[in-house]
Amino acid sequence: MATKQKWNASDLADQTGRTAVVTGANSGLGIATVDALARAGAHVVLAVRDPKRGEAAARTVQGARGTVEVRRLDLADLASVRAFAESWHGDLDLLINNAGVMNIPEASTKDGFEMQFGTNHLGHFALTNLLLPYVTDRVVTVASGAHKIPSSNHMRFDNLNLTGEYSPMAAYSQSKLANLLFTLELQSRLAAEGSSVRALAAHPGWAATSLQSHDASVARRAFMAVGNRFIAQDNAAGALPTLYAATQDLPGASYVGPDGFAEMRGGPTLVGRSAAASDPESAVRLWTASEELTGVTFPQLTRAVNV
């Protein structure tokens, strides 16, 4: 019996006429996602902090049937997030919240939030809600298996910025847990509004990207370098769960990851999440806290509601 081939980017349906925004699109998983969508015919906006690096990345997308453009977006600065959203006009089929920082030394966003929580979650929370009236299909947020780390797999609602008790891995784990809780509550709110828009999440497994090179720990950087060489998937394979979540007919709040051992590599499939990432009460509590911190609330969806 022939073995069924695993889903890959060549299986993408025609994306002609569709528009996508991919955050953090100037390297790694981001540019791999852009490349695949553009080759399938989509118009893809690279939302990046450094437009020069974004333009250099965009030039690597060659032979695509679709088109690409670069726009500035700094997720660590809510003013930049607002400016990006205010400049948007027209339908947006796909919003892919891909950008992120991982295990970095303690730092703060321009608005004073812990950098990993502020960038990975709060920046995307604000961006999504500001763009949501334009979204016609779905929002995909890139999470991580790190949300399951036993020592830090819960939201520190009493100290979301981890002030006085910062640890790079705990902060990263919390931000990735926040991504999944955000997806859960976003889907709940969309469904309550009768919207056809879906919120989904994905994780790449272990993908060899530049994120690991910024780790606060020298030992972890060395370990990651070895893992990137011998264990990790390349960027194109790491982007497949995101692309699968962005284009396949999946239920809202679905979570996609690799199907291999420990979800580190393999073809995209539906995967599980921790109990903490499945808790609707925590999802509501995080949403409320995020609205208070960002000043951005769930919008009216007159354009996205089925009639």
Secondary structure, DSSP 8 states (H G I E B T S, - for coil): --------GGG----TT-EEEEETTTSHHHHHHHHHHHHTT-EEEEEES-HHHHHHHHTT--S-SSEEEEEE--TT-HHHHHHHHHT--S-EEEEEE-----S--S-B-TTS-BHHIIIIIIIHHHHHHHHGGGEEEEEEEE--GGGG-GGG-S--TT-TT-TTS--HHHHHHHHHHHHHHHHHHHHHHHHHTTB--EEEEE--SSB--GGGGG-S-HHHHHHHHHHHHHT-B-HHHHTHHHHHHHHS---TT-EEEE-SGGGSSSSEEE----SGGG-HHHHHHHHHHHHHHH-------TTTB--
